[in-house]
Amino acid sequence: MQIEAIASTPVYCSVQIAAALQHLLIVERAEWLAPEKLSPPSDSASSLFVYVLGNTIVRSSTPAQYECRSFNDTQSLWAMVEAFLSQARMGLRLYVIGSEPFLWQASMIATRYGVTTDAMQLELAGKPSRNVYCIHCRHTRGLSVMRQDACRALAFLAPAGRLHRRAG
């Protein structure tokens, strides 16, 4: 059984660095970062910061100026993102590339620090998956394809899907 399209399903786009005073690019896996994404517009006053999960050195084929930091675990990554956002000023744009749970964690932290959705771009990378709660075994699982046989209980509640269809 496949999940039908729900009106509230998020729509992701490819990250495009736009004009801003500061740019923060957060990437879950270095291989998902294309080198051309490291080129901000030709503002000499803008600065680009790149945070990558995994002990990786990111190199650009373009002569872009950016500061790159890699992190071994998500806790240290999110701690540094929070520290960065707590010092950020108006004119910051946030770009995030990763899996859906990673994107929404970054979005939640950014919203807490006052970054608006207009200043965020989220790019879904890798296999799409969604956390689904099983009403019978009471566990949340990340599934790439909704299947009835994914749980011993054989029943899943798609996130708010049934309620949206009933309420209209």
C-alpha positions in Angstrom: 0.0 0.0 0.0 1.5 3.3 -1.1 0.8 6.6 0.7 -1.3 9.0 -1.4 -0.2 12.5 -1.9 -1.3 14.7 1.1 -1.8 18.4 0.6 0.4 19.1 3.6 3.3 17.0 2.3 6.5 19.2 2.2 7.9 20.2 -1.2 11.7 20.4 -1.3 13.9 22.3 -3.8 17.5 22.3 -5.0 19.6 24.7 -2.9 20.4 27.9 -4.7 22.7 30.3 -2.8 20.9 33.7 -2.9 22.1 37.2 -2.0 22.5 37.7 1.7 25.0 39.0 4.3 25.7 35.5 5.7 25.1 32.0 4.4 25.0 28.8 6.5 25.0 25.6 4.5 24.5 22.4 6.6 25.1 19.1 4.8 24.3 15.6 6.2 26.8 13.8 3.9 29.7 15.4 2.0 28.9 13.4 -1.2 25.5 15.2 -1.4 27.2 18.6 -1.7 27.9 19.6 -5.3 30.9 21.9 -5.7 28.9 24.6 -7.6 26.8 25.1 -4.4 29.8 26.6 -2.7 29.7 29.7 -4.9 27.7 32.5 -3.3 26.7 35.5 -5.5 29.5 37.9 -6.2 29.0 39.9 -3.0 32.4 40.5 -1.5 30.7 41.4 1.8 28.9 38.1 2.2 30.4 35.1 4.0 29.6 31.4 3.5 29.9 28.9 6.3 29.7 25.1 5.5 29.0 22.6 8.2 29.3 18.9 7.2 28.4 15.8 9.2 31.2 13.3 8.9 34.9 13.7 9.1 35.4 15.1 5.6 37.3 17.8 3.9 35.2 19.7 1.3 37.0 21.2 -1.6 35.5 23.4 -4.2 36.6 23.6 -7.9 35.6 27.2 -7.9 37.6 30.0 -6.3 34.9 30.6 -3.6 35.8 31.8 -0.2 34.1 29.8 2.6 34.8 28.4 6.0 34.1 24.6 6.3 33.8 22.6 9.5 33.2 18.9 9.8 31.6 17.1 12.7 31.8 13.5 13.8 28.4 13.3 15.3 25.0 15.0 15.1 25.1 16.3 18.7 28.3 18.4 18.1 26.9 19.6 14.7 23.6 20.8 16.2 25.5 22.4 19.2 27.6 24.4 16.7 24.6 25.3 14.6 22.8 26.6 17.7 25.9 28.6 18.7 26.2 30.1 15.2 22.5 31.0 15.1 22.6 32.5 18.6 25.2 35.0 17.3 23.6 35.5 13.8 22.1 38.8 12.7 19.6 39.9 10.1 20.5 38.9 6.6 21.3 35.2 7.3 20.2 32.5 4.8 20.1 28.9 5.8 20.6 26.0 3.4 20.2 22.4 4.5 20.9 19.3 2.4 20.0 15.9 3.9 17.4 13.3 4.8 14.0 14.3 5.9 14.6 13.9 9.6 17.8 15.8 9.3 16.1 18.7 7.4 13.4 19.0 10.0 15.8 18.9 12.9 17.7 21.8 11.3 14.5 23.6 10.5 13.3 23.3 14.1 16.5 24.6 15.5 16.6 27.5 13.0 13.0 28.5 13.8 13.8 28.5 17.5 16.4 31.1 16.8 14.1 33.3 14.7 15.1 32.2 11.1 12.0 32.5 9.0 11.0 29.9 6.4 11.7 32.5 3.7 15.3 32.5 4.7 15.6 28.7 4.6 16.1 26.3 1.7 15.7 22.6 2.3 17.0 20.0 -0.2 16.0 16.4 0.2 18.9 14.0 -0.6 19.2 10.3 -0.4 16.3 7.9 -0.3 13.1 9.7 0.8 11.8 8.3 4.1 9.2 9.3 6.6 8.8 8.5 10.3 5.6 6.5 10.8 4.0 5.6 14.1 2.6 2.1 14.5 -0.5 2.2 16.6 -0.2 -1.5 17.5 3.5 -1.9 18.6 3.8 1.8 19.6 7.1 2.4 17.9 8.1 5.0 15.4 10.0 3.8 12.3 11.6 5.5 9.4 10.2 3.9 6.2 11.1 4.7 2.6 7.9 3.0 1.3 4.8 2.4 3.3 4.0 -1.2 3.4 1.3 -3.0 5.3 3.7 -5.8 6.2 6.3 -3.5 7.7 5.3 -4.3 11.2 4.1 -7.5 12.9 0.9 -5.7 13.8 0.3 -5.1 10.0 -1.2 -1.7 10.6 0.3 1.7 10.3 -1.2 5.2 10.8 0.2 7.5 8.1 1.1 10.8 9.7 -2.2 12.7 9.8 -3.2 11.3 6.4 -6.5 9.7 7.5 -7.5 12.7 9.5 -6.9 15.1 6.6 -9.0 13.0 4.2 -11.9 12.8 6.7 -11.8 16.5 7.7 -11.7 17.5 4.0 
